[in-house]
Amino acid sequence: MTSEKITFLPESESKHTEIKYNQTSETKLDTNSTKKFFNEIEKKGFWKLKDNYKAESSCTSELSITLEKDGKTKTVTCDDFKRDCPNLIKYIDKKVVEFEGNDLKRIYLPG
C-alpha cells in the first residue's frame, strides 16, 4: 500500500474457491485519506512497537507490516495474528482490507 494505491497479490499457486483470492487486484486510493491513516498509526505508536511478537502456539497465522516514511523503515511481524498480535497491527490489517475494497478476509487463521 502506498498513499496512492493498494495492491493485493495472491500466493503464486493460490487455488481458493473464491476467485478474488486467486487474482491480483489494484485499487487507487484517495491520497488525503491514506496520509491521514499513516499519521494516525504513527500517533498510535507504530514506531514504538517491537519488531517481532512471538507465539507460544505451533499453529500460527503470521502477519508482517512494513512502514516506510522519511527514510525510516520498520517491519513488525506477528507469529500469530489472532492471539499474540498488538491491537494496532490488527487495526492496520483491517484498514488495509477496507482500503482494498474487495472485502477480503484472513482465511487461514489458527484452529
C-alpha contacts under 8 A as a table, 3 or more apart, distances in Angstrom:
res1	aa1	res2	aa2	distance
1	M	4	E	7.75
1	M	5	K	5.86
1	M	6	I	4.21
1	M	7	T	6.41
1	M	96	V	7.68
2	T	5	K	5.38
2	T	6	I	6.28
2	T	34	T	7.90
3	S	29	L	6.84
3	S	30	D	7.54
3	S	31	T	5.19
3	S	32	N	7.98
3	S	34	T	5.22
3	S	35	K	6.18
4	E	28	K	5.95
4	E	29	L	5.01
4	E	30	D	6.62
4	E	31	T	5.51
4	E	34	T	7.72
5	K	26	E	6.88
5	K	27	T	5.56
5	K	28	K	4.39
5	K	29	L	5.01
6	I	26	E	5.68
6	I	27	T	5.36
6	I	28	K	6.61
6	I	29	L	7.13
6	I	99	F	7.37
6	I	100	E	6.08
7	T	24	T	7.18
7	T	25	S	5.69
7	T	26	E	4.36
7	T	27	T	6.49
7	T	100	E	7.36
8	F	24	T	5.48
8	F	25	S	5.21
8	F	26	E	6.40
8	F	100	E	7.53
9	L	23	Q	7.26
9	L	24	T	4.94
9	L	25	S	7.04
10	P	14	S	6.32
10	P	21	Y	6.20
10	P	22	N	5.61
10	P	23	Q	6.30
10	P	24	T	6.18
11	E	14	S	5.12
11	E	22	N	7.57
14	S	21	Y	7.31
14	S	22	N	5.33
15	K	21	Y	7.97
15	K	22	N	6.21
16	H	19	I	6.54
16	H	21	Y	6.17
16	H	22	N	6.32
18	E	21	Y	6.01
18	E	22	N	7.49
19	I	22	N	5.24
19	I	23	Q	6.58
20	K	23	Q	5.50
20	K	24	T	7.97
20	K	102	N	7.64
20	K	104	L	7.88
21	Y	104	L	7.62
26	E	100	E	7.53
27	T	99	F	7.89
27	T	100	E	5.97
27	T	101	G	7.53
29	L	33	S	7.75
29	L	34	T	7.17
29	L	99	F	7.27
30	D	33	S	5.46
30	D	34	T	6.48
31	T	34	T	5.27
31	T	35	K	6.08
32	N	35	K	5.21
32	N	36	K	6.10
33	S	36	K	5.12
33	S	37	F	6.20
34	T	37	F	4.85
34	T	38	F	6.14
35	K	38	F	5.10
35	K	39	N	6.15
36	K	39	N	5.16
36	K	40	E	6.09
37	F	40	E	4.98
37	F	41	I	6.35
38	F	41	I	5.38
38	F	42	E	6.30
39	N	42	E	5.13
39	N	43	K	6.24
40	E	43	K	5.15
40	E	44	K	6.24
41	I	44	K	4.93
41	I	45	G	6.50
41	I	46	F	5.86
41	I	88	L	7.44
41	I	92	I	7.65
42	E	45	G	5.30
42	E	46	F	5.14
42	E	47	W	6.60
43	K	46	F	7.43
44	K	88	L	7.36
45	G	48	K	5.27
45	G	49	L	6.70
46	F	49	L	5.50
46	F	88	L	7.42
47	W	74	K	7.09
49	L	76	V	7.30
50	K	53	Y	6.95
50	K	76	V	6.73
51	D	74	K	7.55
51	D	75	T	6.15
51	D	76	V	4.52
51	D	77	T	6.19
52	N	76	V	5.70
52	N	77	T	4.79
52	N	78	C	5.89
52	N	79	D	7.68
53	Y	76	V	7.85
53	Y	77	T	6.23
53	Y	78	C	4.71
53	Y	79	D	6.16
53	Y	80	D	7.96
53	Y	84	D	6.47
53	Y	85	C	6.51
54	K	78	C	6.42
54	K	79	D	5.33
54	K	80	D	7.39
54	K	84	D	7.06
55	A	58	S	7.55
55	A	60	T	7.38
55	A	78	C	7.71
55	A	79	D	5.43
55	A	80	D	5.68
55	A	83	R	7.70
55	A	84	D	5.98
57	S	60	T	6.58
57	S	80	D	7.91
59	C	80	D	7.88
59	C	110	P	5.44
59	C	111	G	7.34
60	T	79	D	6.08
60	T	80	D	4.61
60	T	81	F	7.36
60	T	109	L	7.07
60	T	110	P	5.39
61	S	79	D	6.30
61	S	80	D	4.79
61	S	81	F	5.52
61	S	82	K	7.33
61	S	108	Y	6.63
61	S	109	L	5.37
61	S	110	P	6.05
62	E	77	T	7.14
62	E	78	C	5.56
62	E	79	D	4.44
62	E	80	D	5.25
62	E	81	F	5.82
63	L	77	T	5.69
63	L	78	C	5.27
63	L	79	D	6.68
63	L	80	D	7.37
63	L	81	F	6.04
64	S	75	T	6.64
64	S	76	V	5.57
64	S	77	T	4.19
64	S	78	C	6.33
65	I	75	T	5.48
65	I	76	V	5.35
65	I	77	T	6.48
65	I	89	I	7.62
66	T	73	T	6.96
66	T	74	K	5.51
66	T	75	T	4.09
66	T	76	V	6.41
67	L	73	T	5.68
67	L	74	K	5.48
67	L	75	T	6.50
68	E	71	G	6.78
68	E	72	K	5.57
68	E	73	T	4.36
68	E	74	K	6.64
69	K	72	K	5.25
69	K	73	T	6.55
78	C	81	F	5.81
78	C	84	D	6.76
78	C	85	C	5.47
79	D	84	D	7.25
79	D	85	C	7.78
80	D	83	R	5.66
80	D	84	D	5.42
80	D	85	C	6.47
80	D	110	P	7.89
81	F	84	D	6.16
81	F	85	C	5.18
81	F	90	K	7.46
81	F	109	L	7.66
82	K	85	C	6.59
82	K	109	L	7.00
82	K	110	P	7.53
85	C	89	I	6.59
85	C	90	K	6.92
86	P	89	I	5.49
86	P	90	K	6.62
87	N	90	K	5.01
87	N	91	Y	6.04
88	L	91	Y	4.96
88	L	92	I	6.21
89	I	92	I	5.04
89	I	93	D	6.22
90	K	93	D	5.10
90	K	94	K	6.23
91	Y	94	K	5.10
91	Y	95	K	6.19
92	I	95	K	5.17
92	I	96	V	6.10
93	D	96	V	5.30
93	D	97	V	6.38
94	K	97	V	5.28
94	K	98	E	6.36
95	K	98	E	4.90
95	K	99	F	6.14
96	V	99	F	5.02
96	V	100	E	6.14
97	V	100	E	5.03
97	V	101	G	6.53
97	V	102	N	7.56
97	V	103	D	6.62
97	V	104	L	6.19
97	V	105	K	7.74
98	E	101	G	5.31
98	E	102	N	7.79
98	E	103	D	6.87
100	E	103	D	7.63
101	G	104	L	7.82
106	R	109	L	6.73
